Amino acid sequence: MGDPAGVGPEICLQALKAPDVLKSCVPVIFGDADILSRCAEALGEKCTYPVISDTYLTSLKSVQDPCILHVAGLDHQFFQPTKVNAQTGQASYQYIQKAMDAALDGSVAAVTTAPINKEALHKASIPYPGHTEMFAARAGSERWCMMQYSEAITCTFVTVHVGYAEVPKLLTKERILEVIELSAENLQRIRQRHPKIVVCGLNPHAGEHGLFGNHEEEEIILPAIEMARQKGIDVEGPLPPDTAFLPWKRKSTDVFVCMYHDQGHIPVKALAFDCAVNTTLGLSIIRTSVDHGTALDIAWQGKANPSSLFSAIQLAVQLADK
């Protein structure tokens, strides 16, 4: 259910009664049942869903109705809605770990995550900056990447939660090829066609033949693209990032491979903020997520839009059915 102080509890409760969600799957919230009840009361509702103890994960295989898998651990005396701290960070981490336990042993078909708060994780000394790294550490392989998916625009990422100064040091031909391959495999799986891929450059004007940057485009990005082409992948680039996402280009492109976090997050959030889905490619389990944060300024007020969560659940179902 994400960080309990944020919008996670309320959008998860909405998912448990959403007709489109209920038509496609049996949703189970991994989180604190008492916090969910308290959130429902704050919104003038009641939380009457069955509660399962987290010691009975395997019983989820026989669940036929929406329910809550209670994960204890949050000290309620330190909890205040809209206020994150080490306790909420630790609690959200425990919810994720328990959901991964269930996915890894086959008790659930997929995991869809509500937003967590990176500051709270840091305060709790959790050694991961976000969901992507957590899932890759436990359920991944050496070959994984983040994807932000929507019908309007889809992006995958060579680097994610690192500072800009670190990005050039992390770019290698092998890593870029890996992300291109993961993009091709998964977009074909989702859209049932051979995908068209565009790779963005790192520097202004994609380096302008070495005038900007340290020849990353010529020495790292382009060789990776050429290796992908040799494997039969339909890919072009590196394109200048400031023109790669223009409408005419988006129409003919299934996925953009981006070199760093904001290069792809900005266009995705500008074009598909309420419906984009974050997912991690290359895992041994299916994991999707909302594409927004904890929104503490509107949390526990009934103002949160659950559309991104609903889209994330639908993509998880789609991937689980493949």
N, C-alpha and C positions, 0 to 999 in steps of 0.2 A: 504493500500500500504506500510505499515511499516514506518520506519523512513525515511523521505524525503531525508535526506542527504546520505543514503546508496544505496544499489543495488535494494531496493524494487521497486521504480518507473520504472526502466528499465525492470525488469523481469515481472512486472505486465503488462506493455505494450506489451511484447512479448506474454504473455498468451492470450491477446485479439485477437491475430491473428494466434494463433497456431491451425492447423487443428484438432489435436486430442482433444484439449480442446473444440473447437467449435462444434465438433460432439457430445459431451456428455452433454453440458450445455450452458447457456447464461451467460457469465462472466460479472460481474459488479465490477469496481474498486471503493472502498471507499477511497477517498483521495482528495488532492488539485488539481483541474483541471489545474490551472496555472503552478504548479510545474511539472505536467506530461507533459504539452506542452513544458516547458523549457527543461526538460530532453530529450524529443524526438528531439528537435532542436540540443541539444548537441551531439546527436548520428546521426545527419544528416537526421532526419526523420520529419514527421509532425504528430501531434496528432489531428485527425479529428473526433474522436468519439463523439456521442451526450453526452451532459452534463445535468444531472438532479440535481435540488436543493435538499438539504438534508431535506427540509421541506415537500417533497413529497415522503416519504418512501413507502407508500402503492402503489404508481404508479409502483413500481418495479414488482409487480405481473403481469403486462401486458407487460413488456419489452420483446421484441423478438430478439433484437440485442445487441451486446456488447456495453457497455456504461460506463460513469463515474458518480458516485454520488459525487458531489462536497461538501466537508466538509471544510468550511472556518475556520480561526483561526490562521494560521501561519502568522506572521509578516515578510513579504518578505525582509524587510530591514536588518533583522538579519540573513537571510538565506544564507548559502554558501554550495554548494555541497561538500560532503566528510567531513564536519565539524559539529559534533553534539553539541548541547547545550540544555539548558532548553526549548527553543522554539520548537526544533524538537522533544524533548521528549514529550512535552505537545501535539503537533500536532498529533504524532503517537497514543497517548492515545485517543485523540478525534476520530480519524478514527476508532479505535477498538470499542469504545463505540457506535458509530453510526452504525457500522456493527452488533453489538450485538442487538441494538434496532430492526434492520430489521429482524434478525433471531428470536428473541423472539416473535415478532408479526406475524411471518409467511410470511413476505415479501420476504425473500430469504430462500432457502432450506438448506444452509450450509454456513459457513464462513471459508475461507482459508486465513491465515495470512502470510504476508511477514515479514522479520526480523525487529525487533525493537532493540534499543540500550539501554542496562540496565544502562549505565552511564548517558545517556540523561534523562531517566525516573527518576533517582535519583536526577539529577539537577533540574528537574521540580517538585520535591516533590511528585511524584506519589507513593502511598503507596503499590506498588506491585513490586516484583523483575522481573516479566516476564509475558508472555501471560497466562501461565497455571493458575497462581494465580488470574489474572484478570477475566478469564472466570469462574473459580470455584466460585469466589465471587458473580458474578451476575447470572450465568446460571447453577450453579452446585447444588450439594446436599452435604450432609456430607460425601458422598462416591464418591471419584473421584481419579484419578491418571493420570500421564503422560505416554504415550506410544510412543516409536519410532519404526515405522513399516517399514519393507522392506522385499522383498522375501528372501534376504540373511540371515538376522537376525532381530529379533524383541525383544525389551526389554520394560518392564514396571518398574516403580520406586516407592519404598516405601517412599523415601524422595527425594527432588529435590534441590531447591536453598537455601541450608543451608551449613554452614561450617562443615568440618569433625568432629570437636569436638562436634557438636550438634547432629550428626546422632544417636549414641547409645541411647541418651535420648529420641529420637522420635520413637524408635522402640517399638511397642507393638504387642502382639499376634493378637489383633483385627485389627490393621492397616494392618499387613501383610496378614491376611486372606482376608481382604477387597480387597487388590490389586490382590491377587490370584483369587478371584471371578470375579472381573472386567476383568481380563486377560482372564479367561475361557469364560465368556459371549461374549466378543467382538471378540476374535479370532474365536470362533465358528460362529459368525455372518459374519465375513469376509471370512473365508476359508471354511465354510460349512462342517465342520467336528469337531469331538470331539478333542480339542487340547491337546497336550502334553506340560506340563509346567515344567520348571526347576527353582528352587529357589536357588539363590546364598547365600553363607554365608557372614558374615560381616568381619570376621577376617582372617588373613593368615591361609591357610589350613583348612578353615571353623572351626577355633578354636582348632583343634586337641584335641578334647575331653576336652576342658577347659584349655589347656596349654596357649592359646593366647586369650586375651580379657577378658571379664567378664561373660563368660558363656552365651553370647547372643544366640548362636546356640542352646544349650540344653534347655535353659529356655524360649526363646521367639520364635525363628524361627521354630524349629522343632515342638513345640506344635501347631503353626499356620498351618503348613503343614498337621499335623495329623487331625486337624479339617476340613481342606479342603477335605482330602481324605474321611472323614466320610460323606461329602456332595456329593460324587461321582465324584470329580474332579481328573483327572489324573495328579498327581504332584509328583515330587521327589525332594530331597534335605535335608538339605542344602549342596550344592556342593562347593568345593574350587573354588573361582572366577578365579584363574589363569589357571584352566583346564576346566572350565565349557563351554568355548566358542570354544573349539577345533573343527576342521571340522567334525569329525565323530559325535560329540554330536549335532552340529548345524543341521545336516541332519535329526535327529530324534526329534528335539524340535521345537515347534511352537512359544514359547515365554519364555524368561528368566525374572524372577522377580529379580530385582536388589535392593540392600539396599540403594544405594546412587547414586548421579548424574554421576560421572565419571566411576563408575563400569560398567555402561551400555553404556554411551556415547562414551567411547573410542572404544570398539569393533564395535559399529554401524558405527561410522565415519570412522573407518579403513576399513570396509568392504562395506559400502554403502553410502559414503559421498554424491554422486551426486543424489541419488534416494531415500534416506530414508525420511520418513514423520513423523513429530511430531503431535500427536493428544492427546486430553484430553478425557479420558474415564469418564463416569458417569455424563456428562452434560445433561441438558434438550434440548440442541441444538447440532448440529454437528459442530465441529471445528477441522480443520487440519492446519498444518503449514509446512513451509520449515524447514529443519534441518540444517540450517547454519545461520551465523550472517550477519551483515550489510556490511561487506567486504569493509570498507571505502577506502582501498588502491586501489581498482579497480572500485569503484562506478562511475557511469555517464561516463563510457568509452566504453561501449558496450562489456565488457569482461566477464560479469557475466553469469554463466551457469544457465539457467532457469529450468533445469531438475527436481530439487527437488520441485519447485513450481508446475510444471506440474503433478508430481506424487501426490502431496498433493491435487490438484484439483480432480484428478481421484479417489483418495480414498474417498474424500468428496462426490463425485457423487455416488460412490459405496455404501457408508453408507446411503445416502439419499434415495437410491432406495430400501433398505432392508425393 
